[in-house]
Amino acid sequence: MKIINTLNILSEISSTFSGNNMLHQQRVAVIAFSLAKELKLSKPEQSILFQAGLIHDIGILHEFDAEENLRMIMENKFWPLHQHAAVSAKISRVLNLDNRVTEAVELHHYAKKHNPSLYGRILFLSDSIEVSYRSLSNKYAFNVIFDFLKQKAKFFDEKAFSAFKNISEKEHFWFSLADDTLSFTIENIIDELGDEDADARFSKAVSYLIAHISDSRSSYLHGYSLLNKNLAAALAYKFDVDMEKIKTAALIAHAGNVMVPTELVDSMHTLEVMEKNIIKSHAYYTGIFSKRIGFDNDIVRWASYHHENISGTGYPFKISDFDTGAKILQISTIVAALLQDRAYRKKYDKNSIVKIIEELTDNKIVDKSIACYAKTINFNNIINTKDEYYSAFLLLFRSGSNPDSASGAK
């Protein structure tokens, strides 16, 4: 797992929420990097600003919709935006990123007068440039952006704004921000900066962040990934499967939920065939996200196969021959879902769940030995088992929480 590559993918995942805007964080990262180069900042400093740009809005999950965010920035109303900036900074700290990344993220909605950080001021300008670019009805009309922002020059760092004037006169800068070239631009920047291997703390935080993001897709999914992890761990202990790998696979198994519209997740009507196919796509996207991030191959496989079954009638790969880890996750995801309410039904009690497991076993959907053991698990213990890291991580998204409680910082 590489740090910048992972931040880039987390940027994509978090951008699927209504409060965010697709590609906004990535464009801001490219703009901030370009400004840093024009200012002749060192390569490590360029990397700091690029990383900060990629995750500066990762704390937006439920705040405002994208149009409201855009309106407030265009009207210079920055104060209502500070909460998500603070949350994003806390996530940066938990990911154990450079303190200067965290500082830039936290201050990215502070104008020059109230922003003591050069990195924060550059990110503030970068954010404003991207919002102006996004508001264009024709993306080739970029010549007007500098003159438009010049009217707000008092809010911006003078040297950074001068650097923007220089790069704004180069057409290739604007072309690099276009939807169809942005991924290529980002790949080139990562190649230029170089990418470092992530440490264990970063990797663990990423898996919990993905769990929180996927569980936030619907109020019915809150806490689902924790149930899945607890169940998978109980089964893995019995069947001698790597405990850390199965926990991670369970936490990220529903990363693909971000590609499913909330109205389908919360639907109370019988789904049409096309709608069912959209729901099924989440397992496929989980595989894509987890592979691109660089999780261990076992973790990627187990997470991707959680809706397959031994009769070969599952989805999305229709395979019947898969290993014990995947078979465990198949059962844990089923039971975890049954332990929770859904829009169209209430949660099941222990006897009902056992009956469903037996039916699945009789129909050769789940592995018999794993299913038999699953029936003996005390589901109340699973529900009541706490995960201090998971609980602390949830606090990151609450106003006024202490970020050090999750990061372990002293």
C-alpha positions in Angstrom: 0.0 0.0 0.0 1.4 3.4 -1.1 0.4 6.6 0.7 -0.4 9.1 -2.1 -2.0 6.4 -4.3 -4.3 5.5 -1.4 -5.2 9.1 -0.6 -6.1 9.5 -4.3 -8.5 6.6 -4.1 -10.0 7.7 -0.8 -10.5 11.0 -2.5 -12.6 9.3 -5.2 -14.6 7.3 -2.6 -15.4 10.2 -0.4 -16.4 12.3 -3.5 -19.4 10.1 -4.0 -21.3 11.7 -1.1 -23.7 14.5 -1.8 -21.8 17.1 0.2 -18.8 16.7 -1.9 -18.2 17.1 -5.7 -16.7 14.5 -7.9 -13.1 15.3 -8.8 -13.0 18.5 -6.7 -10.4 17.2 -4.2 -8.2 15.8 -7.0 -8.4 19.1 -9.0 -7.5 21.0 -5.9 -4.5 18.7 -5.4 -3.3 19.3 -8.9 -3.7 23.1 -8.5 -1.9 23.2 -5.2 0.9 21.1 -6.6 1.2 23.5 -9.6 1.3 26.5 -7.4 4.0 24.9 -5.2 6.1 24.2 -8.2 5.7 27.8 -9.5 6.7 29.1 -6.1 9.7 26.8 -6.3 8.9 25.0 -3.1 10.9 21.8 -2.4 9.6 18.5 -3.6 8.6 17.4 -0.1 6.6 20.6 0.2 5.0 19.9 -3.2 4.0 16.5 -1.9 2.6 18.0 1.3 0.3 20.2 -0.7 -0.7 17.5 -3.1 -1.6 15.1 -0.3 -3.5 17.9 1.5 -5.5 18.7 -1.6 -6.5 15.0 -2.1 -8.2 14.7 1.3 -9.1 18.3 2.3 -12.8 17.6 2.0 -12.8 14.0 3.1 -14.7 15.0 6.3 -17.8 15.9 4.2 -20.2 13.1 4.5 -23.5 14.6 5.7 -23.1 18.4 6.0 -24.2 20.4 3.1 -25.0 19.4 -0.5 -22.5 20.3 -3.2 -24.6 23.3 -4.4 -24.7 24.8 -0.9 -20.9 24.3 -0.5 -20.3 26.0 -3.8 -22.6 28.9 -3.0 -20.9 29.6 0.3 -17.5 29.7 -1.2 -18.5 31.9 -4.1 -20.1 34.3 -1.6 -17.0 34.3 0.6 -19.0 32.7 3.5 -16.2 30.5 4.8 -17.1 30.1 8.5 -19.9 27.5 8.0 -17.4 25.3 6.2 -14.8 25.0 9.0 -16.4 22.0 10.7 -15.7 19.6 7.8 -12.2 21.1 7.5 -11.6 20.3 11.2 -12.9 16.7 10.7 -10.7 16.3 7.6 -7.7 17.4 9.6 -8.5 14.9 12.3 -8.6 12.1 9.7 -5.2 13.3 8.4 -3.8 13.1 11.9 -5.2 9.5 12.4 -3.7 8.5 9.1 -0.4 9.7 10.6 0.3 12.1 7.8 2.9 14.9 8.0 1.7 17.6 10.5 1.9 20.2 7.7 -0.6 18.2 5.7 -3.0 18.3 8.7 -2.4 22.0 9.2 -3.1 22.8 5.5 -6.3 20.8 5.6 -7.5 22.3 8.8 -7.0 25.9 7.5 -8.1 25.5 3.9 -11.2 27.7 4.4 -9.3 30.5 6.2 -8.5 33.6 4.2 -5.1 35.2 4.4 -5.8 37.4 7.3 -6.7 34.5 9.6 -4.4 31.9 8.1 -0.8 31.7 9.5 0.1 28.7 7.4 1.6 29.1 3.9 0.4 25.7 3.0 -3.1 26.6 4.3 -3.1 29.8 2.3 -2.0 27.9 -0.9 -4.8 25.3 -0.3 -7.3 28.1 0.3 -6.4 29.7 -3.1 -6.4 26.3 -4.8 -9.9 25.5 -3.5 -11.1 28.9 -4.7 -9.6 28.4 -8.2 -11.2 24.9 -8.5 -14.6 26.3 -7.4 -14.4 29.0 -10.1 -13.3 26.5 -12.7 -16.1 24.2 -11.8 -18.7 27.0 -12.2 -17.7 27.5 -15.8 -20.5 26.4 -18.3 -17.7 25.8 -20.8 -14.4 24.5 -19.5 -12.5 26.2 -22.3 -13.6 29.7 -21.0 -10.9 29.6 -18.4 -9.4 32.9 -19.4 -12.0 34.7 -17.2 -11.0 33.0 -14.0 -7.9 35.0 -13.0 -9.8 38.3 -13.6 -12.7 37.0 -11.5 -10.5 36.0 -8.6 -8.5 39.2 -8.9 -11.6 40.9 -7.5 -11.1 38.8 -4.3 -7.3 39.2 -4.2 -7.5 40.6 -0.6 -8.4 37.1 0.6 -5.3 35.4 -1.0 -1.6 35.2 -0.2 0.2 37.7 -2.5 3.0 35.4 -3.6 0.6 32.4 -4.2 -1.7 34.6 -6.2 1.2 35.9 -8.3 2.1 32.3 -9.0 -1.4 31.6 -10.0 -1.3 34.5 -12.5 1.8 32.9 -14.1 0.3 29.4 -14.4 -3.1 30.7 -15.4 -1.5 32.0 -18.6 -0.4 28.5 -19.6 -3.2 26.6 -21.4 -1.8 23.2 -20.5 -2.5 24.0 -16.8 -6.2 24.3 -17.6 -6.2 21.3 -19.9 -4.7 19.2 -17.2 -7.7 19.8 -15.0 -10.3 18.5 -17.5 -12.4 15.5 -16.6 -10.9 13.3 -19.3 -7.2 14.2 -18.5 -7.2 14.6 -14.7 -6.4 10.9 -13.9 -3.4 11.1 -16.3 -2.3 14.3 -14.7 -2.4 12.8 -11.2 -0.5 9.7 -12.3 2.2 11.9 -13.7 2.4 13.9 -10.5 2.7 10.8 -8.4 5.4 9.5 -10.6 7.2 12.8 -10.3 6.9 13.1 -6.5 7.5 9.4 -5.8 5.3 7.5 -3.3 6.2 5.9 0.0 5.1 2.6 1.5 2.4 3.0 4.2 3.0 1.9 7.7 0.7 -0.3 9.8 -1.0 2.6 11.4 -1.9 4.2 8.1 -3.2 0.9 6.7 -5.4 0.2 9.8 -6.8 3.7 9.7 -7.7 3.3 6.0 -9.6 0.1 6.6 -11.6 1.8 9.4 -12.2 4.9 7.4 -13.6 2.8 4.5 -15.8 1.0 6.9 -17.2 4.3 8.2 -17.7 5.7 4.8 -19.6 2.6 3.5 -21.7 2.4 6.7 -22.6 6.1 6.3 -24.3 5.4 3.0 -27.5 4.7 4.9 -28.8 5.1 8.5 -29.7 1.4 8.3 -26.0 0.5 7.7 -24.6 2.2 10.8 -22.3 -0.2 12.6 -22.7 -2.9 10.0 -19.0 -3.3 9.3 -18.2 -3.7 13.0 -20.8 -6.5 13.2 -19.3 -8.1 10.1 -15.8 -7.8 11.6 -16.8 -9.3 14.9 -18.6 -12.2 13.3 -15.8 -12.9 10.9 -13.3 -12.9 13.7 -15.3 -15.4 15.7 -15.4 -17.7 12.7 -11.8 -17.2 11.8 -10.7 -18.2 15.3 -12.4 -21.6 14.9 -11.2 -22.3 11.4 -7.6 -21.0 11.8 -7.8 -18.2 9.3 -5.5 -15.2 9.6 -7.2 -13.0 12.1 -5.9 -9.6 11.0 -6.6 -10.3 7.3 -10.2 -11.4 7.9 -10.9 -8.4 10.1 -9.6 -6.0 7.5 -11.5 -7.8 4.7 -14.7 -7.6 6.7 -14.2 -3.8 7.4 -13.7 -3.0 3.7 -16.1 -5.6 2.2 -18.7 -3.0 1.4 -16.5 -0.2 0.1 -18.4 -0.6 -3.1 -21.6 0.7 -1.4 -20.4 4.2 -2.3 -21.3 3.4 -5.9 -24.9 2.5 -5.1 -27.4 5.3 -4.8 -28.8 5.8 -1.3 -32.3 5.6 -2.6 -31.7 2.0 -3.7 -30.1 1.1 -0.4 -33.1 2.5 1.5 -35.7 1.2 -1.0 -38.8 -0.3 0.5 -40.2 -1.5 -2.8 -39.4 -4.7 -4.8 -36.4 -3.9 -6.9 -36.5 -4.1 -10.7 -33.8 -6.2 -12.5 -31.7 -3.2 -13.3 -31.9 -1.9 -9.8 -30.8 -5.3 -8.5 -27.9 -5.2 -10.8 -26.8 -1.8 -9.5 -27.0 -3.3 -5.9 -24.9 -6.3 -7.0 -22.2 -4.0 -8.5 -21.0 -3.0 -5.0 -19.1 -6.3 -4.6 -17.3 -5.7 -7.9 -16.4 -2.1 -6.9 -15.1 -3.3 -3.6 -12.6 -5.5 -5.5 -11.6 -2.6 -7.7 -11.1 -0.2 -4.8 -9.3 -2.7 -2.5 -7.0 -3.8 -5.3 -6.1 -0.3 -6.4 -5.3 0.7 -2.8 -3.0 -2.2 -2.5 -4.5 -4.4 0.2 -3.1 -8.0 0.5 -4.4 -10.3 -2.2 -6.2 -12.5 0.3 -8.0 -9.5 1.7 -9.0 -8.3 -1.8 -10.3 -11.8 -2.7 -12.2 -12.3 0.5 -13.8 -8.9 0.4 -14.7 -9.3 -3.3 -16.3 -12.7 -2.9 -18.6 -12.0 0.0 -21.7 -12.5 -2.1 -20.5 -15.6 -3.9 -21.7 -19.1 -2.8 -20.6 -22.7 -3.1 -23.3 -23.5 -5.7 -22.0 -20.9 -8.1 -25.2 -18.9 -8.1 -23.9 -15.9 -6.2 -22.6 -12.6 -7.6 -20.8 -10.9 -9.3 -18.3 -13.6 -10.4 -20.5 -16.7 -10.2 -17.7 -18.9 -8.8 -18.2 -21.9 -6.6 -14.6 -22.8 -5.6 -13.2 -20.3 -3.1 -11.2 -20.6 0.1 -12.2 -20.6 3.7 -11.6 -16.9 4.3 -14.1 -16.0 1.6 -16.6 -18.6 2.9 -16.3 -17.1 6.4 -17.0 -13.6 5.0 -19.9 -14.9 3.0 -21.7 -16.1 6.2 -20.6 -13.1 8.4 -22.0 -10.6 5.9 -25.3 -12.5 5.8 -25.7 -12.7 9.6 -24.5 -9.1 10.2 -27.2 -7.9 7.8 -29.9 -10.1 9.5 -28.9 -8.6 12.9 -29.9 -5.1 11.7 -33.1 -3.4 10.6 -33.4 -2.6 6.9 -35.9 -0.2 5.2 -38.1 -3.1 4.1 -37.9 -5.4 7.2 -37.0 -5.5 10.9 -34.0 -7.3 12.3 -34.2 -11.0 13.0 -33.9 -12.8 16.3 -31.5 -15.6 17.0 -33.9 -18.5 16.2 -34.9 -16.9 12.9 -31.3 -16.4 11.9 -30.4 -20.0 12.8 -33.3 -21.2 10.6 -32.1 -19.1 7.7 -28.6 -20.5 8.1 -30.0 -24.0 8.0 -32.0 -23.3 4.9 -28.9 -21.8 3.2 -26.9 -25.0 4.2 -29.6 -27.3 2.9 -29.6 -25.4 -0.4 -25.8 -25.7 -0.7 -25.4 -21.9 -0.6 -23.0 -21.8 2.4 -20.2 -24.1 3.7 -21.8 -26.7 6.0 -19.0 -26.8 8.7 -18.8 -23.0 8.9 -22.5 -22.6 9.0 -22.9 -25.2 11.8 -20.4 -23.3 13.9 -22.0 -19.9 13.1 -25.3 -21.2 14.6 -23.6 -21.7 17.9 -22.3 -18.1 18.2 -23.8 -15.9 20.8 -25.1 -13.0 18.7 -25.7 -10.8 21.7 -22.0 -10.9 22.4 -21.2 -10.1 18.8 -23.5 -7.1 19.0 -22.1 -5.9 22.4 -18.4 -6.4 21.5 -16.8 -3.0 21.4 -13.9 -1.9 19.3 -12.2 1.1 20.9 -10.6 2.1 17.6 -13.9 1.9 15.7 -15.7 3.9 18.4 -12.9 6.5 18.6 -12.9 6.8 14.8 -16.6 7.6 14.8 -15.9 10.5 17.1 -13.9 12.1 14.3 -17.1 13.0 12.6 -18.6 14.7 15.7 -18.0 18.3 16.3 -15.7 19.1 19.2 -14.3 15.6 19.6 -10.7 15.1 20.5 -8.7 13.7 17.5 -6.0 12.3 19.7 -8.4 9.8 21.2 -8.4 8.0 17.9 -4.9 8.6 16.8 -3.2 7.5 20.0 -1.2 10.6 20.1 0.0 11.9 23.5 
